[in-house]
Amino acid sequence: MMLLFVLAFVVVCAILMALLFIYITSVTYAKVVRFKEENFYLNPKSVEKEPFPSIEDEPTVLLSVIVPAYNEEKRLPAMLEECLHYLEEKLKINPENTFEVIIVDDGSTDKTTQIGLGYSEKYGSDKVRVLTLSNNRGKGGAVRLGMLSSRGKQLLFADADGATTFEDISKLQENLQQLIKGQTRDAALGLVCGSRAHLEKEAIASRSLFRTLLMKGFHLLVWLFAARSIRDTQCGFKLLTRPTAKLCFPNLHIERWAFDVELIYIAEYLNIPTGEVSVRWMEIEGSKIVPVWSWLQMGRDLLLIWFRYTTGAWKIRIHS
């Protein structure tokens, strides 16, 4: 009996020491690390490097599409073809539907940057730009730097695999207009998440029991510890206003897969209106997510998000 008590005491002490270590070593306010060369994009026509704008600048196009890409030379072209065809058609209908696409190469070792530059040459660097990161940051880090380099009034991040039907952006834009109705145009806040929640039954039918339990467990953790307004936090198709991006992305600590959850957590904390819209989605081969390991990593990050914000180890800086 005494041995069990001692073991329990040791375990509790170890847990408390670990939590104390996490608290002490946490960086209170998020820091954006950006190397000098990441402040520029290549203009293929002039063959000169030009500076990216800042999220602090006034918007000059209606829509910015941020595409994080890591070793996506095979999947990226199909996504860009669909995306750019849709955006060009919208521009023909209404000249005010101006846009830019920013491909963020997250330290790829393949020809992702060259693929992106090919589209930049074809459409012009005013419409397509490539931000090549010096080293791999993770999807969250890539999306953040893309957002901070954008010119749009509305900002969408979309996965490079093209799993979501791009024209469904119109659904997100309609929902966003509802969220910002009555707000001052230049300060309007709103975040709309594409959702695959309507496909859950179908997904469960094709998954093993273990993976289904893992998925359900992750969703429960999200609801308990982080985000309650959105059912599908991980769909890589989210639209937000420029003031929302300006508030949220400089505050992101998580740079890997769970960054979506922290983004929604911050939005809820700041009382930013959120919405969720069903989108068409299909699984595309070549996913970078390792089924079990990635879910476990995200579960760990969820608990850390909750612990660090709850204890004040992480804080949100609100810019005026």
C-alpha positions as CSV (number, residue, x, y, z in Angstrom):
1,M,0.0,0.0,0.0
2,M,2.8,2.4,0.9
3,L,4.6,1.5,-2.4
4,L,1.5,2.5,-4.4
5,F,1.2,5.8,-2.4
6,V,4.9,6.6,-3.1
7,L,4.5,5.8,-6.8
8,A,1.4,7.9,-7.0
9,F,3.2,10.8,-5.3
10,V,6.2,10.5,-7.7
11,V,3.8,10.5,-10.7
12,V,1.9,13.5,-9.5
13,C,5.2,15.4,-8.8
14,A,6.5,14.5,-12.2
15,I,3.3,15.8,-13.9
16,L,3.4,19.0,-11.8
17,M,7.1,19.5,-12.7
18,A,6.4,19.0,-16.4
19,L,3.6,21.5,-16.3
20,L,5.7,24.0,-14.4
21,F,8.5,23.5,-17.0
22,I,6.0,24.0,-19.9
23,Y,4.7,27.2,-18.2
24,I,8.2,28.7,-17.5
25,T,9.6,27.9,-21.0
26,S,6.5,29.3,-22.9
27,V,6.9,32.5,-24.9
28,T,4.1,34.7,-23.7
29,Y,3.4,36.6,-26.9
30,A,3.7,34.9,-30.3
31,K,6.8,35.9,-32.4
32,V,6.8,36.0,-36.2
33,V,10.2,34.9,-37.5
34,R,10.8,36.0,-41.0
35,F,14.2,35.9,-42.8
36,K,15.3,38.8,-45.0
37,E,14.9,36.9,-48.3
38,E,11.3,36.0,-47.3
39,N,10.3,39.6,-47.6
40,F,10.6,39.5,-51.4
41,Y,9.0,37.7,-54.4
42,L,10.4,37.2,-57.8
43,N,8.8,39.0,-60.8
44,P,9.4,36.5,-63.6
45,K,9.1,39.2,-66.3
46,S,11.6,41.7,-64.9
47,V,13.6,38.9,-63.2
48,E,13.9,41.2,-60.2
49,K,12.9,40.7,-56.6
50,E,10.2,43.0,-55.3
51,P,9.0,43.5,-51.7
52,F,5.8,41.9,-50.4
53,P,3.3,44.4,-48.9
54,S,2.2,44.1,-45.3
55,I,-1.1,43.2,-43.6
56,E,-0.8,46.6,-42.1
57,D,-1.2,48.3,-45.5
58,E,-4.5,49.2,-47.0
59,P,-6.0,46.5,-49.2
60,T,-5.6,46.9,-53.0
61,V,-7.5,43.7,-54.3
62,L,-10.7,42.1,-53.3
63,L,-9.4,38.6,-52.6
64,S,-6.1,37.0,-51.6
65,V,-5.8,33.3,-51.8
66,I,-3.0,31.8,-49.7
67,V,-1.9,28.3,-50.8
68,P,0.6,26.7,-48.3
69,A,2.6,24.1,-50.3
70,Y,5.2,21.6,-49.1
71,N,6.6,19.3,-51.8
72,E,3.5,19.8,-53.9
73,E,4.9,19.8,-57.5
74,K,2.5,17.0,-58.4
75,R,-0.8,18.2,-56.8
76,L,-0.4,21.9,-57.1
77,P,-0.9,22.4,-60.8
78,A,-4.5,20.9,-60.8
79,M,-5.4,23.1,-57.8
80,L,-4.1,26.3,-59.4
81,E,-5.8,25.5,-62.7
82,E,-9.1,25.2,-61.0
83,C,-8.6,28.2,-58.8
84,L,-7.3,30.6,-61.4
85,H,-9.9,29.6,-64.0
86,Y,-12.7,30.4,-61.5
87,L,-11.1,33.7,-60.4
88,E,-10.4,34.8,-64.0
89,E,-14.1,34.1,-64.9
90,K,-15.3,36.1,-62.0
91,L,-13.0,39.0,-63.0
92,K,-14.4,39.0,-66.5
93,I,-18.0,39.2,-65.1
94,N,-17.1,42.1,-62.7
95,P,-13.8,44.1,-62.9
96,E,-14.1,44.7,-59.1
97,N,-13.4,41.0,-58.5
98,T,-9.7,41.6,-58.3
99,F,-7.5,38.9,-56.8
100,E,-4.1,37.5,-56.0
101,V,-2.8,34.0,-55.4
102,I,0.2,33.6,-53.0
103,I,1.8,30.2,-53.1
104,V,3.9,29.7,-50.0
105,D,6.6,27.2,-50.6
106,D,7.2,25.8,-47.1
107,G,10.8,24.8,-47.6
108,S,10.1,22.2,-50.3
109,T,12.9,20.0,-51.7
110,D,11.1,19.5,-55.0
111,K,10.0,21.9,-57.8
112,T,7.1,23.5,-55.9
113,T,8.6,27.0,-56.3
114,Q,9.4,26.5,-60.0
115,I,5.8,25.3,-60.6
116,G,4.5,28.5,-58.8
117,L,6.8,30.8,-60.8
118,G,5.5,29.2,-64.0
119,Y,2.0,30.4,-63.1
120,S,3.4,33.8,-62.0
121,E,4.9,34.2,-65.4
122,K,1.7,33.1,-67.2
123,Y,-0.7,35.3,-65.2
124,G,1.7,38.1,-64.1
125,S,3.1,38.7,-60.6
126,D,0.2,41.1,-59.8
127,K,-2.0,38.0,-59.8
128,V,0.3,35.1,-58.8
129,R,3.2,35.4,-56.4
130,V,5.5,32.9,-54.8
131,L,6.8,33.2,-51.3
132,T,9.6,30.7,-50.8
133,L,10.5,30.1,-47.1
134,S,14.1,29.5,-46.2
135,N,13.2,26.4,-44.2
136,N,10.1,24.3,-43.3
137,R,7.9,26.1,-40.8
138,G,4.8,23.8,-40.9
139,K,1.4,24.6,-42.5
140,G,0.4,27.1,-39.9
141,G,3.7,29.0,-40.2
142,A,3.4,29.1,-44.0
143,V,-0.3,30.3,-43.9
144,R,0.6,33.0,-41.4
145,L,3.5,34.5,-43.5
146,G,1.2,34.3,-46.6
147,M,-1.5,36.2,-44.8
148,L,0.9,38.8,-43.5
149,S,2.1,39.4,-47.1
150,S,-1.3,39.7,-48.7
151,R,-3.3,42.6,-50.3
152,G,-6.9,41.4,-50.1
153,K,-10.0,42.8,-48.4
154,Q,-10.9,39.1,-48.0
155,L,-8.3,36.4,-47.4
156,L,-8.8,32.7,-48.1
157,F,-6.4,29.9,-47.3
158,A,-6.8,26.8,-49.4
159,D,-4.9,23.5,-49.4
160,A,-2.6,22.8,-52.3
161,D,-4.1,19.4,-52.9
162,G,-7.3,20.9,-54.3
163,A,-9.5,18.6,-52.2
164,T,-12.2,21.3,-51.8
165,T,-14.1,22.4,-54.9
166,F,-12.8,26.0,-55.3
167,E,-16.0,27.6,-56.6
168,D,-17.5,26.8,-53.1
169,I,-15.7,30.0,-52.0
170,S,-18.9,31.8,-53.1
171,K,-20.7,30.0,-50.3
172,L,-18.1,31.3,-47.8
173,Q,-18.3,34.8,-49.2
174,E,-22.1,34.9,-48.8
175,N,-21.8,33.7,-45.2
176,L,-19.0,36.2,-44.5
177,Q,-21.3,39.1,-45.8
178,Q,-23.9,38.0,-43.3
179,L,-21.4,37.9,-40.5
180,I,-20.1,41.5,-41.1
181,K,-23.5,43.0,-41.8
182,G,-23.9,46.2,-39.8
183,Q,-20.1,46.5,-39.0
184,T,-17.9,49.3,-40.2
185,R,-16.5,48.2,-43.5
186,D,-12.8,48.9,-42.8
187,A,-12.9,47.2,-39.4
188,A,-15.3,44.4,-40.1
189,L,-14.5,41.1,-38.3
190,G,-15.5,37.6,-39.5
191,L,-14.2,34.1,-40.0
192,V,-15.9,31.5,-42.1
193,C,-14.7,27.9,-42.2
194,G,-15.4,25.4,-44.9
195,S,-16.8,22.2,-43.4
196,R,-16.8,18.5,-44.2
197,A,-19.0,17.7,-41.1
198,H,-21.8,16.6,-43.5
199,L,-19.5,13.9,-44.8
200,E,-18.7,12.4,-41.4
201,K,-21.0,9.3,-41.7
202,E,-19.4,8.5,-45.1
203,A,-15.9,8.8,-43.6
204,I,-16.7,6.6,-40.6
205,A,-17.9,3.9,-42.9
206,S,-14.6,3.8,-44.7
207,R,-12.4,4.0,-41.6
208,S,-11.2,1.3,-39.2
209,L,-12.7,1.4,-35.7
210,F,-9.3,2.5,-34.3
211,R,-9.1,5.5,-36.6
212,T,-12.7,6.4,-36.0
213,L,-12.2,6.4,-32.2
214,L,-9.1,8.5,-32.7
215,M,-11.0,11.0,-34.8
216,K,-13.9,11.1,-32.4
217,G,-11.5,11.6,-29.5
218,F,-9.8,14.5,-31.3
219,H,-13.1,16.2,-32.0
220,L,-14.0,15.8,-28.3
221,L,-10.7,17.3,-27.2
222,V,-11.3,20.3,-29.6
223,W,-14.7,20.9,-28.1
224,L,-13.6,20.5,-24.5
225,F,-10.4,22.5,-24.7
226,A,-10.3,24.9,-27.6
227,A,-13.1,25.6,-30.2
228,R,-16.8,25.2,-29.7
229,S,-18.3,27.3,-32.5
230,I,-16.9,25.1,-35.4
231,R,-17.5,21.4,-35.9
232,D,-14.8,20.8,-38.6
233,T,-11.8,22.8,-37.5
234,Q,-9.3,21.0,-39.9
235,C,-10.8,21.7,-43.3
236,G,-8.2,23.7,-45.2
237,F,-10.6,26.2,-46.7
238,K,-11.2,29.3,-44.5
239,L,-12.1,32.8,-45.4
240,L,-11.7,35.9,-43.2
241,T,-11.7,39.7,-43.4
242,R,-8.4,41.6,-43.5
243,P,-8.9,43.1,-40.0
244,T,-9.5,39.6,-38.7
245,A,-6.3,38.3,-40.2
246,K,-4.5,41.4,-38.8
247,L,-5.7,40.5,-35.3
248,C,-5.4,36.7,-35.3
249,F,-2.3,35.7,-37.3
250,P,0.3,37.7,-35.4
251,N,-1.0,35.9,-32.3
252,L,-0.6,32.4,-33.5
253,H,1.9,30.3,-31.6
254,I,1.2,26.9,-33.3
255,E,2.9,26.5,-36.7
256,R,2.0,22.9,-37.4
257,W,-1.3,21.0,-38.1
258,A,-3.2,22.3,-35.0
259,F,-2.9,25.9,-36.0
260,D,-6.5,25.9,-37.3
261,V,-7.7,25.2,-33.8
262,E,-5.7,28.0,-32.2
263,L,-6.9,30.4,-34.9
264,I,-10.5,29.6,-34.0
265,Y,-9.7,29.7,-30.3
266,I,-8.3,33.3,-30.8
267,A,-11.3,34.3,-32.9
268,E,-13.7,33.1,-30.2
269,Y,-11.7,34.7,-27.4
270,L,-11.9,38.1,-29.3
271,N,-15.6,37.6,-30.0
272,I,-15.0,37.6,-33.7
273,P,-18.2,36.3,-35.5
274,T,-17.6,32.8,-36.9
275,G,-19.5,30.7,-39.4
276,E,-19.3,27.2,-40.9
277,V,-20.4,26.3,-44.4
278,S,-20.6,22.8,-46.0
279,V,-18.2,22.4,-49.0
280,R,-17.7,19.7,-51.6
281,W,-14.6,17.7,-50.7
282,M,-12.8,14.6,-51.9
283,E,-9.7,12.9,-50.7
284,I,-6.7,13.4,-52.9
285,E,-3.7,11.0,-52.8
286,G,-0.4,12.3,-51.4
287,S,-1.5,13.7,-48.0
288,K,1.3,14.8,-45.7
289,I,-0.7,13.7,-42.6
290,V,0.5,10.4,-41.0
291,P,-2.9,9.1,-39.8
292,V,-2.1,8.0,-36.2
293,W,1.0,10.0,-35.4
294,S,-0.4,13.3,-36.7
295,W,-3.7,12.9,-34.7
296,L,-1.6,12.3,-31.6
297,Q,0.5,15.4,-32.2
298,M,-2.6,17.5,-32.7
299,G,-4.1,16.1,-29.5
300,R,-0.9,17.1,-27.6
301,D,-1.0,20.6,-29.2
302,L,-4.7,21.0,-28.2
303,L,-3.9,20.3,-24.6
304,L,-1.0,22.7,-24.7
305,I,-3.1,25.4,-26.3
306,W,-5.7,25.0,-23.4
307,F,-3.1,24.8,-20.7
308,R,-1.0,27.7,-21.9
309,Y,-3.8,30.1,-22.5
310,T,-5.7,29.1,-19.3
311,T,-2.6,29.7,-17.1
312,G,-1.6,32.9,-18.9
313,A,1.6,31.4,-20.2
314,W,0.4,32.5,-23.6
315,K,-1.4,35.8,-24.1
316,I,-3.1,37.5,-27.0
317,R,-1.9,40.9,-28.0
318,I,-4.7,43.1,-29.3
319,H,-3.5,45.8,-31.7
320,S,-5.4,49.0,-31.9
